[in-house]
Structures are given as structure tokens and as C-alpha cells.
Amino acid sequence: MHQIKHKRSLHYYSTEFGFKAKFDAMASPCEILINSVDKAIAEQVAQTVANEAWRIEDKFSRYLASSSCSKINASNGHAVVIDTETFKLLEFSKQCFIISDAAFDITSGVLRQAWNFDGSANIPKQSKINALLPNVGFDKVVLTEDSITLKPGMEIDLGGLGKEYAVDTSLQLTKNITSSPVLINFGGDIAVTGRQVSGQPWNVGIEHPGFENKQPLLVSISSGAIATSGDARRYLINNGQRYSHVLDPKTGWSVLNGPKSITVAAPNCIQAGFIATLALLQGKNAEQYLNEQEIDHWCVW
């Protein structure tokens, strides 16, 4: 989850299809589209979704000293008591680690101590990466239903899953409030409760800095979710080689020659986000990997 740099406020707008609400969370612009003329319901949905996004940000952001994530990272080898929600999210992260053959690893965030993706030409020395690699590997984590223990020097970073998880939990809360169609968009990670009242799908434009003067990618979504992973804003260039911020946890080095952006469709947003990131980790073979999985996707090279 990214650094928090916003004031918490919620803004409402009337639209031709109902209502729209906007706010900021997890360093991302967020919006909710409510396909209903019932203003009271729309406001209840919007406030509930915003509160949920802020709750998850407070709980899992590594940038907040009071968060569960920060408390775990400061544990210095001692067991930390966790609640059921935290366990389920960490257990999902563990399954992602296993399914991906250790390519998707929430403990790899410590590698940012070697890498600074500021668009410069400064790549780290191998010795600095080598010093960090012993602190990477979810297989070194001891996880039970009520506690987690990290080895000293290890950290977890839920930034690769937190925003998508927030979309999914927010969508479920929305379904408990109204049967009206709703779209939730947290920084390009999107889920819908179903088709619009008209029976038409939602058409969403996926913008990407790599497009430059091109039109946004238009995607129609009737159910489920889409998530996008990319490196257009975070990279290094050294001797003509582009180094993505997507790092291979096994080597500590940037994954080279992959797409700048991958958007994936899946039944829920956290699955879509995991698959998009895992595809990016395949580098030049990303699209082949997605085709083999028979997953709906859109790649920007």
C-alpha cells in the first residue's frame, strides 16, 4: 500500500445515470458510481465504501506506525498476535507465494532498500542485493491463525494486494445496502455488482502513462472485477535498458523486457491483481503466460 498523502473527504455528484462519489485512499483517486436515483441510498453506499477503504488503509499500510503491518514489521523476531481478517489476508498471500513458485512474495518489499525507482540510471550493486536476499521468502514466515512471526530483518508489504482487497470488501458491503448496480474504482482496480439498470455493461477507460497521446483502453465489464499492474511511473534506465520496479524475489533484480502494463479480468479484484502481477513477473513471456491460462487480459508494451 502506498504512502498516505491525502486529506479524507468525500465529494458527491449527480450524473445522468444516478450518482458519483469521489475520494482519495491508498494514494489513489477512488470513485463510486451508483446507478440509482435514490440520493439517500447513494450517499449511504458512498460513505460506507469510503469508510471501508480508509479502514483497510489504516490497518494494513506499512507507512502508518499504528497499522498491523507496521507492528508486524517492528516485531524483531517476536510473535505478533493477529486477528482473523489479518490471518485470512496473510494466508491468501501465502497461497499466492506457493502457487507462483515463490515469484509473488509479500516479504520482498525489503528489496526497496536497494532499489530507488526514480527514473534515474542508478541501479544497485550486487553486494547490496545479496545482503537483503536472506530477508526475503514467505517460507521463512511462521503463520498461525492467531499469530505471525518474522525473522529479524524481515518485513511484509501488502501493497500488492491491499487496494484490490479493499475493492472486494467494499463491494460486498455495497451489496448488503442496495440491489442497485454499483461500480467501485480504486485507482484503476475495479469491480461491479452487475450490469447497469439498462442491462448494458459498464464501459471503463483504462488510462496508462505509456499510452501518451493515445486514447484510453476501453473495457466493458458486466460482472466481477479487473485489476491493472504496471511500471510506467516507476523504473530506471541504465545504458538503454529499462529496469522495472517489478522485482524477482529470488534474484532481487528487476524483471526485464516485460509489458509496461497488464490488466486482468477475474471473479474478484484480489484475484485479478495477483494474476496481473504474476504475469508481469514473467517478463517477455507475460502474454504467453496469460494466453495459456485462458485469462481475459489487455497488455501495453
Legacy VTK file of the C-alpha trace (Angstrom):
# vtk DataFile Version 3.0
C-alpha trace
ASCII
DATASET POLYDATA
POINTS 301 float
0.000 0.000 0.000
1.397 3.384 -0.961
2.327 6.312 1.233
-0.635 8.317 2.508
-0.613 11.922 1.287
-4.250 12.989 1.323
-6.954 14.549 3.454
-10.041 12.448 3.915
-13.069 13.975 2.277
-15.899 12.631 0.166
-17.487 14.506 -2.738
-20.840 13.729 -4.412
-22.003 14.435 -7.953
-25.319 13.915 -9.718
-24.995 12.170 -13.098
-27.214 11.065 -15.967
-27.275 7.505 -14.562
-27.539 8.293 -10.858
-24.759 9.438 -8.556
-20.974 9.507 -8.411
-18.772 9.916 -5.351
-15.038 10.609 -5.228
-12.392 10.433 -2.520
-8.719 9.550 -2.058
-7.376 6.434 -0.345
-4.200 4.364 -0.509
-2.515 7.156 -2.531
-5.080 6.647 -5.289
-8.103 8.504 -6.648
-11.214 6.476 -5.861
-14.734 6.695 -7.230
-18.084 5.011 -6.784
-20.799 5.014 -9.435
-24.308 4.286 -8.137
-26.883 3.534 -10.824
-29.845 4.788 -8.769
-31.943 7.962 -8.393
-32.252 7.367 -4.641
-29.930 10.013 -3.193
-30.101 8.665 0.368
-29.080 5.179 -0.736
-26.317 6.593 -2.935
-24.891 8.621 -0.057
-25.046 5.616 2.275
-23.216 3.451 -0.272
-20.567 6.099 -0.909
-19.869 6.767 2.770
-19.727 3.045 3.542
-17.258 2.393 0.717
-15.040 5.347 1.647
-15.008 4.328 5.319
-14.051 0.777 4.358
-11.196 1.946 2.131
-9.860 4.190 4.886
-10.249 1.406 7.464
-8.171 -1.000 5.399
-5.595 1.698 4.720
-5.272 2.404 8.453
-4.980 -1.276 9.246
-2.593 -2.526 6.567
-0.493 0.392 5.294
3.200 -0.083 6.048
3.539 3.728 6.164
1.448 4.077 9.336
3.246 3.209 12.573
-0.074 2.249 14.169
-1.023 -0.280 11.459
-0.995 -4.036 11.897
1.561 -4.267 9.104
3.972 -1.865 10.833
3.602 -3.652 14.166
4.470 -6.945 12.484
7.464 -5.377 10.727
8.757 -3.928 14.010
8.477 -7.244 15.872
12.197 -8.130 15.573
11.667 -11.875 15.577
8.894 -11.983 18.160
5.435 -13.408 17.533
2.701 -10.831 16.914
-0.944 -11.554 17.717
-3.217 -11.107 14.673
-6.982 -11.095 14.159
-8.991 -13.277 11.788
-9.054 -10.736 8.961
-5.275 -10.303 9.039
-4.769 -14.062 9.128
-7.006 -14.606 6.102
-5.172 -11.943 4.088
-1.780 -13.369 5.073
-2.977 -16.897 4.333
-4.067 -15.739 0.872
-0.624 -14.169 0.437
0.943 -17.488 1.413
-1.146 -19.327 -1.177
-0.079 -16.781 -3.814
3.536 -17.470 -2.862
3.039 -21.221 -3.246
1.002 -21.055 -6.467
3.519 -18.698 -8.075
6.509 -20.881 -7.121
7.786 -18.072 -4.865
7.521 -15.392 -7.571
4.777 -13.464 -5.717
6.151 -12.727 -2.264
4.916 -10.070 0.173
8.256 -10.271 2.035
10.177 -8.965 -0.997
9.449 -5.348 -0.062
12.769 -5.150 1.808
14.444 -5.031 -1.615
13.334 -1.390 -1.865
16.297 -0.690 0.445
18.494 -1.412 -2.592
16.311 -0.008 -5.359
15.066 3.561 -5.809
12.830 3.788 -8.867
13.083 7.496 -9.576
13.692 7.405 -13.323
17.447 7.778 -12.844
20.248 5.466 -14.017
21.203 4.328 -10.512
21.000 0.549 -10.281
22.190 -1.115 -7.063
25.353 -3.106 -6.559
25.034 -6.877 -6.375
26.521 -6.837 -2.890
23.664 -4.690 -1.590
21.078 -7.044 -3.100
22.910 -10.084 -1.722
22.761 -8.587 1.771
18.955 -8.319 1.560
18.049 -11.650 -0.055
18.298 -13.643 3.230
15.394 -11.488 4.477
13.148 -12.490 1.556
10.953 -15.593 1.441
7.477 -16.277 2.796
8.606 -19.824 3.512
10.617 -18.348 6.414
7.472 -16.881 7.989
5.686 -18.734 10.791
1.952 -18.115 10.403
-0.831 -19.478 12.603
-4.477 -18.487 12.909
-3.674 -16.086 15.750
-0.034 -15.044 15.275
2.746 -14.326 12.813
6.486 -14.475 13.409
9.067 -12.913 11.100
12.787 -13.445 11.355
14.703 -10.299 12.412
15.264 -8.100 9.365
12.208 -9.384 7.523
9.151 -7.312 6.615
5.806 -7.768 4.917
4.278 -5.347 2.432
0.623 -5.816 1.488
0.726 -3.070 -1.144
0.339 -5.634 -3.917
-2.981 -6.867 -2.511
-4.403 -4.211 -0.194
-6.164 -1.977 -2.697
-7.713 -4.940 -4.514
-8.807 -6.441 -1.205
-10.439 -3.121 -0.290
-12.384 -3.138 -3.568
-13.735 -6.617 -2.825
-14.740 -5.932 0.778
-16.322 -2.615 -0.220
-18.323 -4.303 -2.961
-19.690 -6.860 -0.510
-20.769 -4.101 1.886
-22.480 -2.362 -1.035
-24.489 -5.490 -1.861
-25.727 -5.530 1.736
-27.111 -1.995 1.318
-28.760 -1.971 -2.111
-29.592 -4.085 -5.135
-28.930 -1.095 -7.429
-25.944 -1.558 -9.756
-22.692 -0.132 -8.377
-19.173 0.240 -9.776
-16.201 0.710 -7.446
-12.911 2.024 -8.802
-9.860 2.352 -6.553
-7.055 3.714 -8.700
-7.902 1.529 -11.693
-8.760 -1.593 -9.703
-12.450 -2.030 -10.453
-15.383 -4.256 -9.518
-19.108 -4.115 -10.253
-22.172 -5.633 -8.622
-23.645 -6.433 -12.044
-24.906 -4.819 -15.228
-26.453 -1.365 -15.238
-30.225 -0.942 -14.807
-30.482 -0.646 -18.603
-28.956 -4.111 -18.960
-25.827 -2.679 -20.522
-22.328 -3.434 -19.202
-20.195 -0.739 -17.621
-17.666 0.771 -20.039
-14.480 1.874 -18.311
-11.433 3.557 -19.781
-8.091 2.293 -18.521
-5.543 5.069 -18.744
-1.828 4.385 -18.700
1.110 6.810 -18.892
2.674 4.618 -21.551
-0.216 5.479 -23.899
0.900 9.137 -24.092
-1.323 10.659 -26.819
-3.369 7.533 -27.415
-6.946 7.032 -26.260
-7.539 5.067 -23.032
-8.179 1.352 -23.377
-11.960 0.815 -23.264
-13.113 -2.290 -21.405
-16.707 -3.473 -20.901
-17.468 -5.170 -17.600
-20.750 -6.864 -16.670
-19.665 -8.763 -13.568
-16.598 -9.466 -11.492
-13.521 -7.294 -11.476
-10.478 -6.028 -13.327
-7.103 -5.007 -11.928
-4.088 -3.388 -13.518
-0.404 -3.735 -12.674
2.315 -1.744 -14.357
5.589 0.116 -14.100
5.092 3.201 -16.259
5.859 5.583 -13.405
8.442 3.548 -11.517
11.533 2.419 -13.381
15.220 3.072 -14.027
17.079 3.329 -17.329
20.742 2.351 -17.447
22.716 2.025 -20.688
19.469 1.918 -22.657
17.995 -0.892 -20.531
14.735 -0.218 -18.720
14.603 -1.654 -15.182
11.042 -2.195 -13.957
10.049 -1.751 -10.310
8.700 -5.324 -10.534
11.429 -7.334 -8.808
12.092 -11.057 -8.898
12.134 -12.110 -5.210
14.508 -14.973 -5.991
17.245 -12.817 -7.541
16.444 -9.361 -6.176
16.730 -7.948 -9.693
14.255 -6.181 -11.928
12.171 -8.258 -14.326
13.292 -7.132 -17.787
11.533 -6.741 -21.149
8.007 -7.237 -19.846
4.849 -5.214 -20.612
4.539 -1.728 -19.150
1.031 -2.588 -18.020
-1.238 -5.622 -17.688
-4.976 -5.530 -16.987
-6.684 -8.781 -15.998
-10.335 -9.767 -15.535
-11.302 -12.184 -12.764
-14.270 -13.019 -10.495
-12.910 -10.712 -7.794
-10.365 -7.921 -7.644
-7.777 -9.543 -5.378
-7.522 -12.490 -7.787
-7.217 -10.157 -10.756
-4.466 -8.178 -9.042
-2.487 -11.284 -8.147
-2.705 -12.654 -11.694
-1.725 -9.298 -13.243
1.333 -9.013 -11.003
2.288 -12.650 -11.545
2.062 -12.094 -15.301
4.362 -9.066 -15.043
6.865 -11.272 -13.244
7.018 -13.445 -16.379
8.761 -10.594 -18.249
8.751 -11.053 -22.020
6.652 -14.215 -21.579
3.827 -12.377 -19.794
1.304 -12.513 -22.612
2.102 -16.133 -23.398
1.514 -16.987 -19.737
-1.880 -15.253 -19.737
-2.915 -16.919 -23.005
-2.005 -20.321 -21.604
-4.162 -19.628 -18.543
-7.039 -18.578 -20.846
-7.498 -15.385 -18.842
-9.071 -12.239 -20.307
-6.337 -9.630 -20.361
-5.009 -6.477 -22.003
-1.270 -5.749 -22.273
0.531 -2.470 -23.015
4.112 -2.880 -24.200
LINES 1 302
301 0 1 2 3 4 5 6 7 8 9 10 11 12 13 14 15 16 17 18 19 20 21 22 23 24 25 26 27 28 29 30 31 32 33 34 35 36 37 38 39 40 41 42 43 44 45 46 47 48 49 50 51 52 53 54 55 56 57 58 59 60 61 62 63 64 65 66 67 68 69 70 71 72 73 74 75 76 77 78 79 80 81 82 83 84 85 86 87 88 89 90 91 92 93 94 95 96 97 98 99 100 101 102 103 104 105 106 107 108 109 110 111 112 113 114 115 116 117 118 119 120 121 122 123 124 125 126 127 128 129 130 131 132 133 134 135 136 137 138 139 140 141 142 143 144 145 146 147 148 149 150 151 152 153 154 155 156 157 158 159 160 161 162 163 164 165 166 167 168 169 170 171 172 173 174 175 176 177 178 179 180 181 182 183 184 185 186 187 188 189 190 191 192 193 194 195 196 197 198 199 200 201 202 203 204 205 206 207 208 209 210 211 212 213 214 215 216 217 218 219 220 221 222 223 224 225 226 227 228 229 230 231 232 233 234 235 236 237 238 239 240 241 242 243 244 245 246 247 248 249 250 251 252 253 254 255 256 257 258 259 260 261 262 263 264 265 266 267 268 269 270 271 272 273 274 275 276 277 278 279 280 281 282 283 284 285 286 287 288 289 290 291 292 293 294 295 296 297 298 299 300
